[in-house]
Amino acid sequence: MSRLADAWNALEQEVLKRISEAKAASTPPAPRADITLAEGIYGRSYPIELKELYHIHNGYNVSGYLPSRFSASRACEFGVMPAKEAAEIWQLYMEQSPSARAIFWLPSVVRTILSEFFYPASEQLWNPKWIPFAENGAGDVLFVDTSRRNRVGEYSHETRETRFVARSLSKYFLDTAEKMAKGKIQPFNVS
């Protein structure tokens, strides 16, 4: 197993201990066509760990098992979304962000090259280099920042704040599993 698969398995086991219907909510791997479509929209390939995640499953039909760093209680609000839905969210945020919108309609290859030079990761509006993978149902997302060694970040659509929460997807899943095991956070099943 890969580091990401091990991390996801550890998290899934902790979630299963707390949400009985979680196993039934697991989905099959993302269809190749959905991954190809999403990568075409982003104008770049998925980072390795994110692609691995979508080879394990295409989202998880239970939400509320990944924590929010904006919540004082570190409440679990997020769930992994299907690859196609994540690409649609990315497009929506690109359209809504004035700085990103300036390059949105360019061909994806040109958009990717321009975003490398003009959109620093610290920018508080939506950044074309961020690939969402989880959402909370209220418009906030967890994303992988392709410009920063694939760090995991959280984006609040209301405040446009961004917080980086882990240096990798596998680290984020392992940290979440460990916190659940120690009782520091609990999944919140809102489905």
C-alpha positions in Angstrom: 0.0 0.0 0.0 1.1 3.6 -0.6 1.4 6.2 2.1 -1.8 7.8 1.0 -3.7 4.5 0.9 -2.5 3.7 4.4 -3.5 7.2 5.7 -6.9 6.9 4.1 -7.4 3.4 5.6 -6.5 4.7 9.1 -9.0 7.6 8.8 -11.7 5.3 7.3 -11.3 2.9 10.2 -11.7 5.7 12.8 -14.8 7.0 10.9 -16.3 3.5 10.8 -16.0 3.2 14.6 -18.2 6.3 14.9 -20.5 6.4 11.9 -22.1 3.0 11.2 -23.3 3.7 7.7 -19.9 5.0 6.5 -18.8 1.7 4.9 -22.0 1.7 2.7 -21.2 5.3 1.8 -17.9 4.4 0.2 -17.9 4.8 -3.6 -16.0 3.0 -6.3 -13.0 4.6 -7.9 -13.5 7.7 -10.0 -14.1 6.8 -13.7 -11.1 7.5 -15.8 -13.3 9.9 -17.9 -14.1 12.0 -14.8 -10.4 12.3 -13.9 -9.5 13.2 -17.5 -12.3 15.8 -17.6 -11.2 17.4 -14.3 -7.5 17.5 -15.4 -8.6 19.2 -18.6 -10.6 21.8 -16.7 -7.6 22.4 -14.3 -5.1 22.5 -17.1 -2.8 20.2 -15.2 -2.6 16.7 -13.9 -3.8 15.8 -10.5 -1.1 15.7 -7.8 0.0 12.1 -7.2 -1.8 11.7 -3.8 -5.0 13.3 -5.0 -5.0 11.0 -8.1 -4.4 8.0 -5.7 -7.4 9.1 -3.6 -9.7 9.1 -6.6 -8.3 5.7 -7.5 -9.5 4.5 -4.1 -12.9 6.1 -4.3 -14.8 8.9 -6.0 -15.9 10.8 -3.0 -17.6 9.5 0.1 -21.3 9.7 0.5 -21.0 10.6 4.2 -20.0 14.2 5.1 -18.6 15.5 8.3 -15.5 13.4 8.8 -12.8 15.9 8.0 -12.1 18.8 10.4 -12.4 22.6 9.8 -9.5 24.7 11.0 -11.7 27.8 10.9 -14.1 26.3 13.6 -13.0 27.0 17.1 -14.1 23.5 18.1 -12.3 22.0 15.1 -15.6 20.5 14.1 -15.6 17.9 11.4 -17.6 19.4 8.6 -16.0 18.3 5.3 -16.4 15.2 3.1 -14.4 14.2 0.0 -16.4 15.1 -3.2 -16.4 13.3 -6.5 -13.7 14.3 -9.0 -16.2 15.8 -11.5 -18.0 17.8 -8.7 -14.6 19.1 -7.5 -13.8 20.4 -11.0 -17.2 22.1 -11.2 -16.5 23.9 -7.8 -13.1 25.0 -9.1 -14.7 26.4 -12.2 -17.3 28.2 -10.1 -14.7 29.8 -7.9 -12.6 30.8 -10.9 -15.6 32.6 -12.4 -16.3 34.4 -9.1 -12.7 35.5 -8.4 -11.8 38.7 -10.2 -8.1 38.0 -10.4 -8.7 34.4 -11.5 -11.5 35.4 -13.9 -9.1 37.5 -15.9 -7.4 34.3 -17.2 -10.3 31.8 -16.9 -11.3 31.8 -20.5 -7.8 31.3 -21.9 -6.9 27.8 -23.0 -6.0 25.6 -20.1 -2.3 25.4 -21.0 -2.0 29.2 -21.2 -4.0 29.6 -18.0 -1.6 27.2 -16.2 1.5 29.0 -17.3 0.1 32.4 -16.4 -1.0 31.2 -13.0 2.5 30.1 -12.2 3.7 33.7 -12.5 0.8 35.9 -11.4 -1.0 34.2 -8.5 1.1 33.8 -5.4 -0.3 31.1 -3.0 -0.8 33.8 -0.3 -3.5 35.4 -2.4 -6.8 35.4 -0.5 -9.1 35.1 -3.5 -9.4 31.8 -5.3 -6.1 30.7 -6.7 -6.0 28.7 -10.0 -3.3 26.5 -8.5 -5.7 25.1 -5.8 -7.5 21.9 -6.6 -10.5 21.3 -4.3 -11.2 17.7 -3.0 -13.6 18.1 -0.1 -16.5 20.4 0.8 -18.7 21.1 3.7 -22.0 21.8 1.9 -21.9 25.5 2.7 -19.3 26.5 0.0 -16.1 26.1 1.9 -13.5 23.6 0.5 -10.4 21.8 1.4 -7.8 21.9 -1.5 -4.4 20.8 -2.6 -2.1 23.7 -3.5 -0.2 22.6 -6.6 2.2 25.5 -6.2 3.3 24.6 -2.7 4.4 21.0 -2.8 0.8 19.9 -2.7 0.1 21.3 0.8 -3.5 20.9 2.0 -5.4 24.1 2.7 -8.9 25.2 3.7 -10.7 28.0 1.9 -13.7 29.9 3.4 -15.9 31.3 0.6 -17.5 33.9 2.9 -14.4 35.5 4.3 -12.0 34.4 1.5 -9.6 33.3 4.2 -7.2 30.5 3.6 -5.4 28.4 6.1 -2.9 25.7 5.3 -3.5 22.7 7.4 -1.0 19.9 6.4 2.0 19.5 4.3 0.4 16.7 2.3 -2.9 14.8 1.8 -1.6 11.7 3.5 -0.4 13.8 6.5 -3.8 15.5 6.8 -5.6 12.1 6.8 -3.2 10.6 9.3 -3.4 13.6 11.6 -7.2 13.5 11.5 -7.3 9.8 12.2 -4.9 10.3 15.2 -7.1 13.1 16.6 -10.2 11.0 16.2 -8.5 8.0 18.0 -7.6 10.3 20.9 -11.1 11.7 21.1 -9.9 15.3 20.2 -12.4 15.5 17.3 -15.5 13.5 16.4 -17.1 13.1 12.9 -20.3 14.8 12.5 -22.7 12.9 10.2 -25.0 15.3 8.5 -26.1 13.0 5.7 
